[in-house]
């Protein structure tokens, strides 16, 4: 299966678990906090930007699957 298909299936499953679109923002904030705590000085602005972009694209595709 393609990555896109897998991500869409993941989005559909998350909806069935009760995940709402607004929940992606809370998860993103928690993920960034956890990465910052774990990586310490290695959590640079560049690393943060990459994670924000990656999770943003993933969340966008997951949410699109529920429409």
CHARMM internal coordinates of N, CA and C (Angstrom, degrees):
IC EDIT
DIST 1 N 1 CA 1.4594
DIST 1 CA 1 C 1.5327
ANGL 1 N 1 CA 1 C 109.37
DIST 1 C 2 N 1.2890
ANGL 1 CA 1 C 2 N 115.60
DIHE 1 N 1 CA 1 C 2 N 148.27
DIST 2 N 2 CA 1.4621
ANGL 1 C 2 N 2 CA 120.22
DIHE 1 CA 1 C 2 N 2 CA 178.96
DIST 2 CA 2 C 1.5295
ANGL 2 N 2 CA 2 C 110.30
DIHE 1 C 2 N 2 CA 2 C -74.01
DIST 2 C 3 N 1.3062
ANGL 2 CA 2 C 3 N 115.03
DIHE 2 N 2 CA 2 C 3 N 160.26
DIST 3 N 3 CA 1.4639
ANGL 2 C 3 N 3 CA 119.91
DIHE 2 CA 2 C 3 N 3 CA 177.62
DIST 3 CA 3 C 1.5257
ANGL 3 N 3 CA 3 C 109.53
DIHE 2 C 3 N 3 CA 3 C -62.03
DIST 3 C 4 N 1.3246
ANGL 3 CA 3 C 4 N 116.50
DIHE 3 N 3 CA 3 C 4 N -43.02
DIST 4 N 4 CA 1.4662
ANGL 3 C 4 N 4 CA 120.27
DIHE 3 CA 3 C 4 N 4 CA -179.23
DIST 4 CA 4 C 1.5261
ANGL 4 N 4 CA 4 C 111.10
DIHE 3 C 4 N 4 CA 4 C -59.57
DIST 4 C 5 N 1.3166
ANGL 4 CA 4 C 5 N 116.72
DIHE 4 N 4 CA 4 C 5 N -44.07
DIST 5 N 5 CA 1.4651
ANGL 4 C 5 N 5 CA 120.72
DIHE 4 CA 4 C 5 N 5 CA 179.32
DIST 5 CA 5 C 1.5318
ANGL 5 N 5 CA 5 C 110.21
DIHE 4 C 5 N 5 CA 5 C -63.51
DIST 5 C 6 N 1.3165
ANGL 5 CA 5 C 6 N 116.95
DIHE 5 N 5 CA 5 C 6 N -42.42
DIST 6 N 6 CA 1.4641
ANGL 5 C 6 N 6 CA 121.06
DIHE 5 CA 5 C 6 N 6 CA 179.48
DIST 6 CA 6 C 1.5188
ANGL 6 N 6 CA 6 C 111.62
DIHE 5 C 6 N 6 CA 6 C -63.64
DIST 6 C 7 N 1.3257
ANGL 6 CA 6 C 7 N 116.83
DIHE 6 N 6 CA 6 C 7 N -40.08
DIST 7 N 7 CA 1.4618
ANGL 6 C 7 N 7 CA 121.18
DIHE 6 CA 6 C 7 N 7 CA 179.77
DIST 7 CA 7 C 1.5305
ANGL 7 N 7 CA 7 C 110.00
DIHE 6 C 7 N 7 CA 7 C -66.78
DIST 7 C 8 N 1.3087
ANGL 7 CA 7 C 8 N 117.18
DIHE 7 N 7 CA 7 C 8 N -40.38
DIST 8 N 8 CA 1.4718
ANGL 7 C 8 N 8 CA 120.47
DIHE 7 CA 7 C 8 N 8 CA 178.14
DIST 8 CA 8 C 1.5274
ANGL 8 N 8 CA 8 C 110.28
DIHE 7 C 8 N 8 CA 8 C -63.98
DIST 8 C 9 N 1.3185
ANGL 8 CA 8 C 9 N 117.03
DIHE 8 N 8 CA 8 C 9 N -41.22
DIST 9 N 9 CA 1.4635
ANGL 8 C 9 N 9 CA 120.44
DIHE 8 CA 8 C 9 N 9 CA 177.40
DIST 9 CA 9 C 1.5283
ANGL 9 N 9 CA 9 C 110.12
DIHE 8 C 9 N 9 CA 9 C -63.73
DIST 9 C 10 N 1.3107
ANGL 9 CA 9 C 10 N 116.52
DIHE 9 N 9 CA 9 C 10 N -38.85
DIST 10 N 10 CA 1.4582
ANGL 9 C 10 N 10 CA 121.30
DIHE 9 CA 9 C 10 N 10 CA 177.50
DIST 10 CA 10 C 1.5306
ANGL 10 N 10 CA 10 C 110.27
DIHE 9 C 10 N 10 CA 10 C -61.58
DIST 10 C 11 N 1.3165
ANGL 10 CA 10 C 11 N 116.57
DIHE 10 N 10 CA 10 C 11 N -43.83
DIST 11 N 11 CA 1.4624
ANGL 10 C 11 N 11 CA 121.04
DIHE 10 CA 10 C 11 N 11 CA 177.99
DIST 11 CA 11 C 1.5136
ANGL 11 N 11 CA 11 C 112.12
DIHE 10 C 11 N 11 CA 11 C -61.38
DIST 11 C 12 N 1.3166
ANGL 11 CA 11 C 12 N 116.58
DIHE 11 N 11 CA 11 C 12 N -42.03
DIST 12 N 12 CA 1.4652
ANGL 11 C 12 N 12 CA 120.92
DIHE 11 CA 11 C 12 N 12 CA 178.31
DIST 12 CA 12 C 1.5237
ANGL 12 N 12 CA 12 C 110.77
DIHE 11 C 12 N 12 CA 12 C -63.45
DIST 12 C 13 N 1.3272
ANGL 12 CA 12 C 13 N 116.64
DIHE 12 N 12 CA 12 C 13 N -43.14
DIST 13 N 13 CA 1.4719
ANGL 12 C 13 N 13 CA 120.11
DIHE 12 CA 12 C 13 N 13 CA 178.23
DIST 13 CA 13 C 1.5248
ANGL 13 N 13 CA 13 C 110.99
DIHE 12 C 13 N 13 CA 13 C -62.72
DIST 13 C 14 N 1.3246
ANGL 13 CA 13 C 14 N 116.67
DIHE 13 N 13 CA 13 C 14 N -42.75
DIST 14 N 14 CA 1.4591
ANGL 13 C 14 N 14 CA 119.71
DIHE 13 CA 13 C 14 N 14 CA -179.27
DIST 14 CA 14 C 1.5322
ANGL 14 N 14 CA 14 C 110.59
DIHE 13 C 14 N 14 CA 14 C -61.55
DIST 14 C 15 N 1.3182
ANGL 14 CA 14 C 15 N 117.30
DIHE 14 N 14 CA 14 C 15 N -39.21
DIST 15 N 15 CA 1.4567
ANGL 14 C 15 N 15 CA 120.61
DIHE 14 CA 14 C 15 N 15 CA 177.44
DIST 15 CA 15 C 1.5262
ANGL 15 N 15 CA 15 C 110.08
DIHE 14 C 15 N 15 CA 15 C -61.93
DIST 15 C 16 N 1.3178
ANGL 15 CA 15 C 16 N 116.60
DIHE 15 N 15 CA 15 C 16 N -40.48
DIST 16 N 16 CA 1.4659
ANGL 15 C 16 N 16 CA 119.60
DIHE 15 CA 15 C 16 N 16 CA 179.70
DIST 16 CA 16 C 1.5290
ANGL 16 N 16 CA 16 C 111.83
DIHE 15 C 16 N 16 CA 16 C -66.82
DIST 16 C 17 N 1.3343
ANGL 16 CA 16 C 17 N 117.18
DIHE 16 N 16 CA 16 C 17 N -21.81
DIST 17 N 17 CA 1.4670
ANGL 16 C 17 N 17 CA 121.53
DIHE 16 CA 16 C 17 N 17 CA 176.58
DIST 17 CA 17 C 1.5304
ANGL 17 N 17 CA 17 C 111.59
DIHE 16 C 17 N 17 CA 17 C -83.91
DIST 17 C 18 N 1.3177
ANGL 17 CA 17 C 18 N 116.68
DIHE 17 N 17 CA 17 C 18 N -6.49
DIST 18 N 18 CA 1.4593
ANGL 17 C 18 N 18 CA 120.65
DIHE 17 CA 17 C 18 N 18 CA -179.76
DIST 18 CA 18 C 1.5144
ANGL 18 N 18 CA 18 C 114.80
DIHE 17 C 18 N 18 CA 18 C 99.21
DIST 18 C 19 N 1.3286
ANGL 18 CA 18 C 19 N 117.29
DIHE 18 N 18 CA 18 C 19 N 9.89
DIST 19 N 19 CA 1.4609
ANGL 18 C 19 N 19 CA 120.60
DIHE 18 CA 18 C 19 N 19 CA 178.53
DIST 19 CA 19 C 1.5301
ANGL 19 N 19 CA 19 C 108.42
DIHE 18 C 19 N 19 CA 19 C -73.67
DIST 19 C 20 N 1.3279
ANGL 19 CA 19 C 20 N 115.88
DIHE 19 N 19 CA 19 C 20 N 127.05
DIST 20 N 20 CA 1.4643
ANGL 19 C 20 N 20 CA 122.41
DIHE 19 CA 19 C 20 N 20 CA 179.18
DIST 20 CA 20 C 1.5264
ANGL 20 N 20 CA 20 C 109.06
DIHE 19 C 20 N 20 CA 20 C -103.53
DIST 20 C 21 N 1.3338
ANGL 20 CA 20 C 21 N 117.39
DIHE 20 N 20 CA 20 C 21 N 159.50
DIST 21 N 21 CA 1.4659
ANGL 20 C 21 N 21 CA 119.81
DIHE 20 CA 20 C 21 N 21 CA -179.69
DIST 21 CA 21 C 1.5293
ANGL 21 N 21 CA 21 C 113.78
DIHE 20 C 21 N 21 CA 21 C -52.26
DIST 21 C 22 N 1.3248
ANGL 21 CA 21 C 22 N 117.48
DIHE 21 N 21 CA 21 C 22 N -37.51
DIST 22 N 22 CA 1.4718
ANGL 21 C 22 N 22 CA 120.26
DIHE 21 CA 21 C 22 N 22 CA -179.60
DIST 22 CA 22 C 1.5224
ANGL 22 N 22 CA 22 C 112.21
DIHE 21 C 22 N 22 CA 22 C -65.58
DIST 22 C 23 N 1.3161
ANGL 22 CA 22 C 23 N 117.43
DIHE 22 N 22 CA 22 C 23 N -23.34
DIST 23 N 23 CA 1.4636
ANGL 22 C 23 N 23 CA 121.27
DIHE 22 CA 22 C 23 N 23 CA -178.64
DIST 23 CA 23 C 1.5243
ANGL 23 N 23 CA 23 C 112.65
DIHE 22 C 23 N 23 CA 23 C -68.71
DIST 23 C 24 N 1.3169
ANGL 23 CA 23 C 24 N 117.15
DIHE 23 N 23 CA 23 C 24 N -23.86
DIST 24 N 24 CA 1.4602
ANGL 23 C 24 N 24 CA 120.18
DIHE 23 CA 23 C 24 N 24 CA 179.27
DIST 24 CA 24 C 1.5293
ANGL 24 N 24 CA 24 C 110.89
DIHE 23 C 24 N 24 CA 24 C -64.48
DIST 24 C 25 N 1.3264
ANGL 24 CA 24 C 25 N 117.12
DIHE 24 N 24 CA 24 C 25 N -35.28
DIST 25 N 25 CA 1.4726
ANGL 24 C 25 N 25 CA 120.36
DIHE 24 CA 24 C 25 N 25 CA 178.74
DIST 25 CA 25 C 1.5201
ANGL 25 N 25 CA 25 C 110.73
DIHE 24 C 25 N 25 CA 25 C -66.13
DIST 25 C 26 N 1.3252
ANGL 25 CA 25 C 26 N 116.42
DIHE 25 N 25 CA 25 C 26 N -43.25
DIST 26 N 26 CA 1.4717
ANGL 25 C 26 N 26 CA 119.99
DIHE 25 CA 25 C 26 N 26 CA 179.06
DIST 26 CA 26 C 1.5229
ANGL 26 N 26 CA 26 C 110.25
DIHE 25 C 26 N 26 CA 26 C -63.88
DIST 26 C 27 N 1.3279
ANGL 26 CA 26 C 27 N 116.66
DIHE 26 N 26 CA 26 C 27 N -42.23
DIST 27 N 27 CA 1.4620
ANGL 26 C 27 N 27 CA 119.54
DIHE 26 CA 26 C 27 N 27 CA 179.34
DIST 27 CA 27 C 1.5255
ANGL 27 N 27 CA 27 C 110.78
DIHE 26 C 27 N 27 CA 27 C -64.51
DIST 27 C 28 N 1.3220
ANGL 27 CA 27 C 28 N 116.46
DIHE 27 N 27 CA 27 C 28 N -41.70
DIST 28 N 28 CA 1.4625
ANGL 27 C 28 N 28 CA 120.36
DIHE 27 CA 27 C 28 N 28 CA 179.62
DIST 28 CA 28 C 1.5286
ANGL 28 N 28 CA 28 C 110.77
DIHE 27 C 28 N 28 CA 28 C -59.35
DIST 28 C 29 N 1.3211
ANGL 28 CA 28 C 29 N 116.62
DIHE 28 N 28 CA 28 C 29 N -44.67
DIST 29 N 29 CA 1.4698
ANGL 28 C 29 N 29 CA 120.47
DIHE 28 CA 28 C 29 N 29 CA 179.35
DIST 29 CA 29 C 1.5276
ANGL 29 N 29 CA 29 C 110.51
DIHE 28 C 29 N 29 CA 29 C -63.23
DIST 29 C 30 N 1.3271
ANGL 29 CA 29 C 30 N 116.95
DIHE 29 N 29 CA 29 C 30 N -41.89
DIST 30 N 30 CA 1.4667
ANGL 29 C 30 N 30 CA 120.68
DIHE 29 CA 29 C 30 N 30 CA 179.72
DIST 30 CA 30 C 1.5271
ANGL 30 N 30 CA 30 C 110.90
DIHE 29 C 30 N 30 CA 30 C -66.81
DIST 30 C 31 N 1.3165
ANGL 30 CA 30 C 31 N 117.18
DIHE 30 N 30 CA 30 C 31 N -39.81
DIST 31 N 31 CA 1.4571
ANGL 30 C 31 N 31 CA 121.57
DIHE 30 CA 30 C 31 N 31 CA 178.60
DIST 31 CA 31 C 1.5301
ANGL 31 N 31 CA 31 C 110.45
DIHE 30 C 31 N 31 CA 31 C -62.65
DIST 31 C 32 N 1.3169
ANGL 31 CA 31 C 32 N 116.68
DIHE 31 N 31 CA 31 C 32 N -46.79
DIST 32 N 32 CA 1.4680
ANGL 31 C 32 N 32 CA 120.44
DIHE 31 CA 31 C 32 N 32 CA 179.85
DIST 32 CA 32 C 1.5247
ANGL 32 N 32 CA 32 C 110.99
DIHE 31 C 32 N 32 CA 32 C -62.85
DIST 32 C 33 N 1.3309
ANGL 32 CA 32 C 33 N 117.21
DIHE 32 N 32 CA 32 C 33 N -40.65
DIST 33 N 33 CA 1.4636
ANGL 32 C 33 N 33 CA 120.83
DIHE 32 CA 32 C 33 N 33 CA 178.10
DIST 33 CA 33 C 1.5259
ANGL 33 N 33 CA 33 C 109.93
DIHE 32 C 33 N 33 CA 33 C -61.82
DIST 33 C 34 N 1.3394
ANGL 33 CA 33 C 34 N 116.54
DIHE 33 N 33 CA 33 C 34 N -46.60
DIST 34 N 34 CA 1.4718
ANGL 33 C 34 N 34 CA 120.80
DIHE 33 CA 33 C 34 N 34 CA -178.82
DIST 34 CA 34 C 1.5276
ANGL 34 N 34 CA 34 C 111.29
DIHE 33 C 34 N 34 CA 34 C -62.64
DIST 34 C 35 N 1.3142
ANGL 34 CA 34 C 35 N 116.55
DIHE 34 N 34 CA 34 C 35 N -41.24
DIST 35 N 35 CA 1.4590
ANGL 34 C 35 N 35 CA 120.01
DIHE 34 CA 34 C 35 N 35 CA 178.10
DIST 35 CA 35 C 1.5277
ANGL 35 N 35 CA 35 C 110.83
DIHE 34 C 35 N 35 CA 35 C -64.51
DIST 35 C 36 N 1.3165
ANGL 35 CA 35 C 36 N 116.33
DIHE 35 N 35 CA 35 C 36 N -42.16
DIST 36 N 36 CA 1.4656
ANGL 35 C 36 N 36 CA 119.98
DIHE 35 CA 35 C 36 N 36 CA 179.30
DIST 36 CA 36 C 1.5274
ANGL 36 N 36 CA 36 C 110.61
DIHE 35 C 36 N 36 CA 36 C -62.35
DIST 36 C 37 N 1.3278
ANGL 36 CA 36 C 37 N 116.39
DIHE 36 N 36 CA 36 C 37 N -42.92
DIST 37 N 37 CA 1.4658
ANGL 36 C 37 N 37 CA 120.41
DIHE 36 CA 36 C 37 N 37 CA 179.78
DIST 37 CA 37 C 1.5243
ANGL 37 N 37 CA 37 C 111.23
DIHE 36 C 37 N 37 CA 37 C -65.45
DIST 37 C 38 N 1.3185
ANGL 37 CA 37 C 38 N 116.22
DIHE 37 N 37 CA 37 C 38 N -40.50
DIST 38 N 38 CA 1.4647
ANGL 37 C 38 N 38 CA 120.99
DIHE 37 CA 37 C 38 N 38 CA -177.04
DIST 38 CA 38 C 1.5253
ANGL 38 N 38 CA 38 C 113.37
DIHE 37 C 38 N 38 CA 38 C -75.07
DIST 38 C 39 N 1.3164
ANGL 38 CA 38 C 39 N 116.13
DIHE 38 N 38 CA 38 C 39 N -39.85
DIST 39 N 39 CA 1.4593
ANGL 38 C 39 N 39 CA 120.29
DIHE 38 CA 38 C 39 N 39 CA -173.80
DIST 39 CA 39 C 1.5282
ANGL 39 N 39 CA 39 C 113.64
DIHE 38 C 39 N 39 CA 39 C -89.20
DIST 39 C 40 N 1.3105
ANGL 39 CA 39 C 40 N 117.37
DIHE 39 N 39 CA 39 C 40 N -19.43
DIST 40 N 40 CA 1.4605
ANGL 39 C 40 N 40 CA 120.46
DIHE 39 CA 39 C 40 N 40 CA 179.40
DIST 40 CA 40 C 1.5198
ANGL 40 N 40 CA 40 C 112.12
DIHE 39 C 40 N 40 CA 40 C 56.21
DIST 40 C 41 N 1.3180
ANGL 40 CA 40 C 41 N 116.70
DIHE 40 N 40 CA 40 C 41 N -126.11
DIST 41 N 41 CA 1.4641
ANGL 40 C 41 N 41 CA 121.45
DIHE 40 CA 40 C 41 N 41 CA -177.68
DIST 41 CA 41 C 1.5247
ANGL 41 N 41 CA 41 C 113.20
DIHE 40 C 41 N 41 CA 41 C -64.99
DIST 41 C 42 N 1.3185
ANGL 41 CA 41 C 42 N 116.58
DIHE 41 N 41 CA 41 C 42 N -18.67
DIST 42 N 42 CA 1.4704
ANGL 41 C 42 N 42 CA 120.11
DIHE 41 CA 41 C 42 N 42 CA 178.69
DIST 42 CA 42 C 1.5302
ANGL 42 N 42 CA 42 C 111.62
DIHE 41 C 42 N 42 CA 42 C -76.26
DIST 42 C 43 N 1.3190
ANGL 42 CA 42 C 43 N 116.84
DIHE 42 N 42 CA 42 C 43 N -12.23
DIST 43 N 43 CA 1.4702
ANGL 42 C 43 N 43 CA 120.96
DIHE 42 CA 42 C 43 N 43 CA 178.49
DIST 43 CA 43 C 1.5257
ANGL 43 N 43 CA 43 C 108.38
DIHE 42 C 43 N 43 CA 43 C -85.31
DIST 43 C 44 N 1.3051
ANGL 43 CA 43 C 44 N 114.57
DIHE 43 N 43 CA 43 C 44 N 76.42
DIST 44 N 44 CA 1.4634
ANGL 43 C 44 N 44 CA 121.74
DIHE 43 CA 43 C 44 N 44 CA -178.21
DIST 44 CA 44 C 1.5234
ANGL 44 N 44 CA 44 C 110.70
DIHE 43 C 44 N 44 CA 44 C -80.49
DIST 44 C 45 N 1.3141
ANGL 44 CA 44 C 45 N 115.84
DIHE 44 N 44 CA 44 C 45 N 171.02
DIST 45 N 45 CA 1.4691
ANGL 44 C 45 N 45 CA 120.11
DIHE 44 CA 44 C 45 N 45 CA 175.83
DIST 45 CA 45 C 1.5243
ANGL 45 N 45 CA 45 C 110.56
DIHE 44 C 45 N 45 CA 45 C -58.84
DIST 45 C 46 N 1.3183
ANGL 45 CA 45 C 46 N 116.32
DIHE 45 N 45 CA 45 C 46 N -37.63
DIST 46 N 46 CA 1.4646
ANGL 45 C 46 N 46 CA 120.76
DIHE 45 CA 45 C 46 N 46 CA 179.86
DIST 46 CA 46 C 1.5311
ANGL 46 N 46 CA 46 C 110.87
DIHE 45 C 46 N 46 CA 46 C -64.83
DIST 46 C 47 N 1.3126
ANGL 46 CA 46 C 47 N 117.09
DIHE 46 N 46 CA 46 C 47 N -43.19
DIST 47 N 47 CA 1.4660
ANGL 46 C 47 N 47 CA 121.67
DIHE 46 CA 46 C 47 N 47 CA 178.44
DIST 47 CA 47 C 1.5224
ANGL 47 N 47 CA 47 C 109.74
DIHE 46 C 47 N 47 CA 47 C -64.07
DIST 47 C 48 N 1.3294
ANGL 47 CA 47 C 48 N 116.53
DIHE 47 N 47 CA 47 C 48 N -44.77
DIST 48 N 48 CA 1.4650
ANGL 47 C 48 N 48 CA 120.64
DIHE 47 CA 47 C 48 N 48 CA 179.39
DIST 48 CA 48 C 1.5288
ANGL 48 N 48 CA 48 C 110.78
DIHE 47 C 48 N 48 CA 48 C -60.25
DIST 48 C 49 N 1.3139
ANGL 48 CA 48 C 49 N 116.22
DIHE 48 N 48 CA 48 C 49 N -46.15
DIST 49 N 49 CA 1.4680
ANGL 48 C 49 N 49 CA 120.57
DIHE 48 CA 48 C 49 N 49 CA 179.79
DIST 49 CA 49 C 1.5301
ANGL 49 N 49 CA 49 C 111.02
DIHE 48 C 49 N 49 CA 49 C -59.63
DIST 49 C 50 N 1.3186
ANGL 49 CA 49 C 50 N 116.80
DIHE 49 N 49 CA 49 C 50 N -41.65
DIST 50 N 50 CA 1.4685
ANGL 49 C 50 N 50 CA 120.75
DIHE 49 CA 49 C 50 N 50 CA 179.54
DIST 50 CA 50 C 1.5259
ANGL 50 N 50 CA 50 C 110.92
DIHE 49 C 50 N 50 CA 50 C -63.61
DIST 50 C 51 N 1.3382
ANGL 50 CA 50 C 51 N 117.20
DIHE 50 N 50 CA 50 C 51 N -43.74
DIST 51 N 51 CA 1.4689
ANGL 50 C 51 N 51 CA 120.42
DIHE 50 CA 50 C 51 N 51 CA 178.99
DIST 51 CA 51 C 1.5254
ANGL 51 N 51 CA 51 C 111.44
DIHE 50 C 51 N 51 CA 51 C -66.22
DIST 51 C 52 N 1.3220
ANGL 51 CA 51 C 52 N 117.30
DIHE 51 N 51 CA 51 C 52 N -40.31
DIST 52 N 52 CA 1.4649
ANGL 51 C 52 N 52 CA 120.41
DIHE 51 CA 51 C 52 N 52 CA 178.78
DIST 52 CA 52 C 1.5226
ANGL 52 N 52 CA 52 C 109.72
DIHE 51 C 52 N 52 CA 52 C -61.50
DIST 52 C 53 N 1.3136
ANGL 52 CA 52 C 53 N 116.72
DIHE 52 N 52 CA 52 C 53 N -44.33
DIST 53 N 53 CA 1.4716
ANGL 52 C 53 N 53 CA 120.98
DIHE 52 CA 52 C 53 N 53 CA 179.63
DIST 53 CA 53 C 1.5215
ANGL 53 N 53 CA 53 C 110.91
DIHE 52 C 53 N 53 CA 53 C -65.80
DIST 53 C 54 N 1.3127
ANGL 53 CA 53 C 54 N 117.16
DIHE 53 N 53 CA 53 C 54 N -46.78
DIST 54 N 54 CA 1.4754
ANGL 53 C 54 N 54 CA 120.65
DIHE 53 CA 53 C 54 N 54 CA -178.12
DIST 54 CA 54 C 1.5186
ANGL 54 N 54 CA 54 C 111.29
DIHE 53 C 54 N 54 CA 54 C -62.46
DIST 54 C 55 N 1.3302
ANGL 54 CA 54 C 55 N 117.08
DIHE 54 N 54 CA 54 C 55 N -49.07
DIST 55 N 55 CA 1.4595
ANGL 54 C 55 N 55 CA 119.00
DIHE 54 CA 54 C 55 N 55 CA -179.41
DIST 55 CA 55 C 1.5194
ANGL 55 N 55 CA 55 C 110.50
DIHE 54 C 55 N 55 CA 55 C -67.88
DIST 55 C 56 N 1.3175
ANGL 55 CA 55 C 56 N 117.70
DIHE 55 N 55 CA 55 C 56 N -35.49
DIST 56 N 56 CA 1.4651
ANGL 55 C 56 N 56 CA 120.68
DIHE 55 CA 55 C 56 N 56 CA 178.01
DIST 56 CA 56 C 1.5203
ANGL 56 N 56 CA 56 C 111.74
DIHE 55 C 56 N 56 CA 56 C -59.86
DIST 56 C 57 N 1.3283
ANGL 56 CA 56 C 57 N 116.69
DIHE 56 N 56 CA 56 C 57 N -43.82
DIST 57 N 57 CA 1.4640
ANGL 56 C 57 N 57 CA 120.53
DIHE 56 CA 56 C 57 N 57 CA 178.71
DIST 57 CA 57 C 1.5224
ANGL 57 N 57 CA 57 C 111.17
DIHE 56 C 57 N 57 CA 57 C -67.04
DIST 57 C 58 N 1.3218
ANGL 57 CA 57 C 58 N 116.73
DIHE 57 N 57 CA 57 C 58 N -41.91
DIST 58 N 58 CA 1.4628
ANGL 57 C 58 N 58 CA 121.08
DIHE 57 CA 57 C 58 N 58 CA 178.62
DIST 58 CA 58 C 1.5267
ANGL 58 N 58 CA 58 C 110.50
DIHE 57 C 58 N 58 CA 58 C -61.89
DIST 58 C 59 N 1.3173
ANGL 58 CA 58 C 59 N 116.64
DIHE 58 N 58 CA 58 C 59 N -48.39
DIST 59 N 59 CA 1.4642
ANGL 58 C 59 N 59 CA 121.23
DIHE 58 CA 58 C 59 N 59 CA -179.37
DIST 59 CA 59 C 1.5274
ANGL 59 N 59 CA 59 C 110.88
DIHE 58 C 59 N 59 CA 59 C -62.55
DIST 59 C 60 N 1.3185
ANGL 59 CA 59 C 60 N 116.63
DIHE 59 N 59 CA 59 C 60 N -40.18
DIST 60 N 60 CA 1.4676
ANGL 59 C 60 N 60 CA 120.96
DIHE 59 CA 59 C 60 N 60 CA 179.30
DIST 60 CA 60 C 1.5210
ANGL 60 N 60 CA 60 C 110.72
DIHE 59 C 60 N 60 CA 60 C -58.89
DIST 60 C 61 N 1.3130
ANGL 60 CA 60 C 61 N 116.84
DIHE 60 N 60 CA 60 C 61 N -46.05
DIST 61 N 61 CA 1.4673
ANGL 60 C 61 N 61 CA 120.60
DIHE 60 CA 60 C 61 N 61 CA 179.83
DIST 61 CA 61 C 1.5137
ANGL 61 N 61 CA 61 C 111.80
DIHE 60 C 61 N 61 CA 61 C -68.96
DIST 61 C 62 N 1.3351
ANGL 61 CA 61 C 62 N 116.83
DIHE 61 N 61 CA 61 C 62 N -38.37
DIST 62 N 62 CA 1.4582
ANGL 61 C 62 N 62 CA 119.84
DIHE 61 CA 61 C 62 N 62 CA 179.13
DIST 62 CA 62 C 1.5321
ANGL 62 N 62 CA 62 C 110.37
DIHE 61 C 62 N 62 CA 62 C -64.68
DIST 62 C 63 N 1.3313
ANGL 62 CA 62 C 63 N 117.32
DIHE 62 N 62 CA 62 C 63 N -43.57
DIST 63 N 63 CA 1.4552
ANGL 62 C 63 N 63 CA 120.72
DIHE 62 CA 62 C 63 N 63 CA -179.63
DIST 63 CA 63 C 1.5308
ANGL 63 N 63 CA 63 C 111.12
DIHE 62 C 63 N 63 CA 63 C -68.46
DIST 63 C 64 N 1.3164
ANGL 63 CA 63 C 64 N 117.62
DIHE 63 N 63 CA 63 C 64 N -35.24
DIST 64 N 64 CA 1.4654
ANGL 63 C 64 N 64 CA 121.24
DIHE 63 CA 63 C 64 N 64 CA 179.76
DIST 64 CA 64 C 1.5266
ANGL 64 N 64 CA 64 C 111.26
DIHE 63 C 64 N 64 CA 64 C -63.80
DIST 64 C 65 N 1.3065
ANGL 64 CA 64 C 65 N 116.92
DIHE 64 N 64 CA 64 C 65 N -28.74
DIST 65 N 65 CA 1.4621
ANGL 64 C 65 N 65 CA 120.78
DIHE 64 CA 64 C 65 N 65 CA -179.29
DIST 65 CA 65 C 1.5186
ANGL 65 N 65 CA 65 C 112.47
DIHE 64 C 65 N 65 CA 65 C -69.79
DIST 65 C 66 N 1.3239
ANGL 65 CA 65 C 66 N 116.51
DIHE 65 N 65 CA 65 C 66 N -16.64
DIST 66 N 66 CA 1.4603
ANGL 65 C 66 N 66 CA 119.97
DIHE 65 CA 65 C 66 N 66 CA -176.70
DIST 66 CA 66 C 1.5197
ANGL 66 N 66 CA 66 C 112.91
DIHE 65 C 66 N 66 CA 66 C -95.40
DIST 66 C 67 N 1.3072
ANGL 66 CA 66 C 67 N 116.89
DIHE 66 N 66 CA 66 C 67 N -0.15
DIST 67 N 67 CA 1.4668
ANGL 66 C 67 N 67 CA 120.49
DIHE 66 CA 66 C 67 N 67 CA -177.99
DIST 67 CA 67 C 1.5171
ANGL 67 N 67 CA 67 C 110.89
DIHE 66 C 67 N 67 CA 67 C -92.31
END
COOR INIT
IC SEED 1 N 1 CA 1 C
IC BUILD
